[in-house]
Amino acid sequence: MGWVRLSSSASNGIWNRDKNNGVLVLREALQRVNLSGIDKASGYLSRRSALPAKSIKMEDGWKSQLKSQFDQPYMKELRAHLLARGKSGATIYPAAADWFTAFNLTPFDQVKVVILGQDPYHGPNQAHGLCFSVLPGVRIPPSLRNIYKELESDLGIKPVSHGYLESWARQGVFLLNSVLTVEDGQAASHQGQGWEVFTDAVIDALNTQSENTVFMLWGGYAKRKGQMIDQKRHLVLQSAHPSPLSVRGFTGCRHFSQANDYLLQRGRTPVEWQLPETVDTTRKIESV
């Protein structure tokens, strides 16, 4: 059997390629990480057919909404691209086991707020499947620092010393990137490969199959992505991106208080935006 690494880090998981049936079996990462992007029972991405929904570990509500997407031609092409890049030695973030973390932490019927990012962080040990979030122990990125500043200005919430946003995700804040993978040091390197089609379907499902959801669209890319959203059915909040390059148009947007006011008015529980100062640091930082 041959071996294919999707990252050069010594601690990374390895895909074991069976030349007889042309599948890649993710072994080590599945043993280490609970939230797997590949089903533990089958554990494969096939070269021969579109990725079947039954081989994806995804919360049942999301899987019901999106299962048809995994049989589409674009998904087959996306899978082939990811496999080819991995075979060529590219380092792909986040870990394959984290591609669908946002879906598993925030069940479809519990989504209250959607924050739409563009693509994952492209530095080592940053991306883990939640937009704007980094794992404990990783330096807080500039855009997230500016989000924390706006939270303090808007709601008096003091910034924490980490950038781990899992607490928001577990409360119904769906932290979605438009593109779910990226290559090391190459921002937007996986744009145009099919992820955008998939996340368009995600937004369409939320738009048509849920009600009274808050969509936070920061920057031109997110605004264009969210043009389909029915503003009579949902609250759409728009501003500039919190990046240092455009933060002036983000500062003072007060999206967090507006979101909670909207949720309360519609009988929904508001989000506790204050992150815990102490988070679980036992999870190993890694990429596959």
C-alpha positions in Angstrom: 0.0 0.0 0.0 1.1 3.6 -0.6 0.9 6.4 1.8 -0.4 10.0 1.3 0.1 12.8 3.7 -2.2 15.8 3.7 0.3 17.8 5.9 4.0 17.8 6.6 3.7 18.0 10.4 5.1 15.1 12.3 2.0 14.7 14.4 -0.4 14.6 11.4 -2.8 11.8 10.5 -2.1 9.7 7.5 -4.4 8.5 4.7 -3.8 4.9 3.9 -4.3 4.3 0.1 -5.5 0.9 -1.0 -4.3 0.5 -4.6 -6.7 -2.4 -5.2 -9.9 -0.5 -4.7 -8.8 3.1 -5.0 -9.9 4.5 -1.7 -8.2 6.6 0.9 -8.7 5.5 4.5 -8.2 8.0 7.3 -6.9 6.1 10.3 -5.0 8.0 12.9 -7.0 11.2 12.8 -10.3 9.3 13.2 -8.9 7.7 16.4 -7.8 11.0 17.8 -10.7 13.3 16.9 -14.3 12.8 17.8 -15.8 15.3 15.3 -14.8 13.5 12.2 -15.4 14.8 8.6 -15.3 11.1 7.5 -17.5 8.5 9.0 -15.6 6.2 11.4 -17.3 3.1 10.1 -16.4 3.6 6.4 -13.6 6.2 6.7 -13.1 6.7 3.0 -13.2 9.1 0.1 -13.7 7.1 -3.1 -12.1 8.0 -6.4 -14.8 6.2 -8.3 -18.0 7.9 -7.2 -19.4 11.0 -5.6 -19.0 11.1 -1.9 -22.1 9.4 -0.4 -23.9 11.2 2.4 -23.9 8.1 4.5 -20.1 8.3 4.8 -20.1 11.8 6.2 -20.4 12.3 10.0 -22.8 15.2 10.2 -25.5 16.1 12.6 -28.8 14.4 11.5 -30.7 17.6 10.8 -28.0 19.0 8.6 -27.5 15.7 6.9 -31.2 15.5 6.0 -31.0 19.0 4.5 -27.8 18.4 2.5 -27.6 14.7 1.7 -28.4 15.3 -2.0 -25.4 17.5 -2.3 -22.9 14.7 -1.7 -24.1 12.9 -4.9 -23.7 15.9 -7.1 -21.0 16.1 -9.8 -19.4 19.2 -8.3 -18.8 17.2 -5.1 -17.0 14.4 -7.0 -14.8 17.1 -8.6 -14.1 18.7 -5.3 -13.1 15.4 -3.8 -10.8 14.6 -6.7 -9.2 18.0 -6.3 -8.6 17.5 -2.6 -7.1 14.1 -3.1 -4.9 15.3 -5.9 -3.6 18.2 -3.8 -2.9 15.9 -0.9 -1.1 13.4 -3.1 1.1 16.2 -4.4 2.2 17.0 -0.9 0.1 20.1 -0.2 -0.7 20.9 3.4 -4.5 21.3 3.7 -6.2 23.1 6.6 -8.2 22.4 8.6 -7.8 18.7 9.5 -10.1 16.5 7.4 -11.8 15.6 10.6 -12.8 19.2 11.2 -14.2 20.1 7.8 -17.8 19.8 9.2 -17.2 20.9 12.8 -19.6 23.8 12.5 -22.4 21.5 11.4 -21.8 19.1 14.3 -21.5 21.7 17.0 -24.6 23.6 15.8 -27.5 21.4 14.9 -29.7 22.6 12.0 -32.8 23.2 14.2 -30.8 25.1 16.8 -29.3 27.7 14.5 -30.0 31.2 15.8 -27.2 33.3 14.3 -25.1 32.7 11.2 -21.7 34.4 10.9 -20.4 34.0 7.4 -16.6 33.9 6.8 -14.8 33.4 3.5 -12.2 30.7 3.8 -10.2 29.1 6.7 -7.0 30.6 8.2 -4.1 29.4 6.2 -1.4 29.3 8.9 -0.3 26.3 10.9 -2.6 25.2 13.8 -5.2 27.9 13.2 -8.3 26.6 11.4 -10.5 24.0 13.0 -13.8 24.3 11.2 -15.4 27.4 12.8 -15.0 30.7 11.0 -12.9 33.3 12.8 -12.1 30.8 15.6 -8.7 29.3 16.4 -7.8 26.5 18.8 -6.7 27.2 22.4 -3.1 28.3 22.7 -3.0 29.9 19.2 -2.5 33.6 18.9 -5.8 35.5 18.4 -5.9 36.7 14.7 -6.4 40.4 14.0 -9.9 40.1 12.7 -11.1 38.3 15.8 -9.4 40.9 18.0 -11.5 43.5 16.3 -14.6 41.4 16.8 -13.8 41.3 20.5 -13.4 45.1 20.6 -16.8 45.5 19.0 -18.3 43.1 21.6 -16.8 45.2 24.4 -18.1 48.4 22.9 -21.5 47.0 22.1 -22.3 44.9 25.2 -19.5 45.7 27.6 -18.0 42.2 27.2 -14.4 42.0 28.2 -12.1 40.2 25.7 -10.8 36.8 26.6 -7.2 35.7 26.2 -8.0 33.0 23.6 -9.7 32.8 20.2 -11.7 29.6 20.7 -15.4 30.2 19.8 -16.9 26.8 20.5 -19.1 28.3 23.2 -20.9 30.4 20.6 -21.3 27.4 18.3 -22.9 25.3 21.0 -25.4 28.1 21.7 -26.6 28.2 18.1 -24.1 30.5 16.4 -23.3 28.8 13.1 -19.8 29.8 12.2 -19.6 29.0 8.5 -16.8 29.6 6.1 -17.9 29.8 2.4 -14.9 27.6 1.5 -14.1 24.8 4.0 -10.5 24.1 3.1 -7.3 26.0 2.2 -3.6 25.3 1.6 -0.8 26.3 3.9 0.2 29.9 3.3 -2.1 30.4 0.3 -5.2 32.3 1.1 -8.3 31.5 -1.1 -6.4 28.6 -2.7 -9.5 26.4 -2.7 -11.9 28.9 -4.0 -13.7 27.9 -7.2 -13.3 24.2 -6.5 -16.9 23.5 -5.4 -17.2 24.4 -1.8 -19.1 27.6 -2.7 -21.8 25.5 -4.3 -22.1 23.4 -1.2 -22.3 26.4 1.2 -24.8 28.1 -1.1 -27.0 25.1 -0.5 -26.4 25.4 3.2 -27.5 29.1 3.2 -30.5 28.2 1.0 -31.6 25.5 3.5 -31.4 28.0 6.4 -33.2 30.6 4.4 -36.1 28.4 3.4 -36.4 25.9 6.2 -35.9 28.0 9.2 -37.4 31.2 10.6 -36.2 34.2 12.6 -32.5 33.6 12.1 -29.9 36.4 12.3 -27.4 36.5 9.5 -24.2 38.6 10.0 -22.6 39.4 6.7 -19.3 41.2 7.1 -17.6 42.4 4.0 -18.4 42.4 0.3 -17.9 38.7 -0.2 -20.3 37.7 2.6 -22.9 40.3 1.4 -22.9 38.9 -2.1 -23.1 35.3 -0.7 -26.1 36.3 1.3 -28.1 38.1 -1.4 -30.6 35.1 -1.5 -31.7 35.6 2.1 -35.3 36.6 2.6 -35.1 39.7 4.8 -38.8 39.4 5.7 -38.2 36.0 7.2 -34.9 36.7 8.8 -32.7 39.5 10.1 -29.8 40.4 7.9 -27.0 42.5 9.5 -24.3 43.9 7.2 -21.1 45.8 7.7 -17.5 46.0 6.5 -15.2 43.1 7.4 -13.5 43.2 10.8 -10.1 42.9 9.1 -7.6 45.7 10.0 -7.9 46.8 6.4 -11.6 47.6 6.7 -12.3 47.7 10.4 -13.4 51.3 10.4 -16.6 50.2 8.6 -17.1 47.4 11.1 -16.6 49.4 14.3 -19.8 50.5 15.9 -22.0 48.1 13.9 -23.6 46.8 17.2 -24.5 43.5 15.5 -24.3 41.5 18.7 -26.9 43.5 20.7 -29.1 43.8 17.6 -29.0 40.0 17.2 -30.0 39.4 20.8 -32.8 42.0 20.7 -34.2 40.3 17.6 -34.1 36.9 19.2 -35.8 38.1 22.4 -38.6 39.8 20.4 -39.3 36.5 18.7 -39.3 34.3 21.8 -35.8 32.9 21.3 -33.1 32.6 23.8 -30.4 35.3 23.3 -26.7 34.4 22.8 -24.4 34.7 25.8 -21.6 36.3 23.8 -19.2 36.3 26.8 -16.7 33.5 26.1 -15.4 31.5 29.1 -11.9 32.6 30.1 -10.8 29.0 30.6 -11.3 26.5 27.9 -10.4 22.8 27.4 -6.8 22.7 26.2 -6.5 18.9 26.2 -7.4 18.6 22.5 -4.2 18.3 20.5 -3.5 21.0 17.9 -3.0 19.3 14.6 -3.8 19.3 10.9 -4.3 16.4 8.5 
